[in-house]
């Protein structure tokens, strides 16, 4: 056993080194972003940078720590990253927003949060929600989040925006609202 353990450890260590993920590649945001695999499209603002992820797309103008807009898609029934709650088929928009709020407030580094607004609205041509949160981080920073989302068949779509409460949130809020208004499904249900 003593001889096997070091060999297994070295093999696992080498395997971990061999699978180092590639560095993210930021590119200039184009006018329209079509996520064929995700079944949606959004119009992105000029002068911002875009990063594609496995789950969606992220954009920023001044850097991810200063402001970010993202689009995510979640499969109904699949676990989320931070909460044990799951999306269930047939949930009302406010129930969907409650799951997303719970997941957001459980992110490491979040000390507390206040829901400032949680209202029904149209999102991508269907019933959805709009949420605004004030989030206090453990490092003392305060950020605001705005979320829009809704459910279509077996998928939940979310567009979010976050920035420090002072200066950045208000400055880029209308840009975010424009991205939300442009959201559309490529193959509607």
Secondary structure by P-SEA (a helix, b strand, c coil): caaaaaaaaaaaaaaaaaaccccccccccccccccccccbbbbbbccbbbbbcccbbbbbcccccccccbbbbbccccccccccccccccccaaaaaaaaaaaaaaccccccccccbbbbbbccccccbbbbbbbbccccbbbbbbbbccccccbbbbbbbbcccccccccaaaaaaaaaaaccccccc
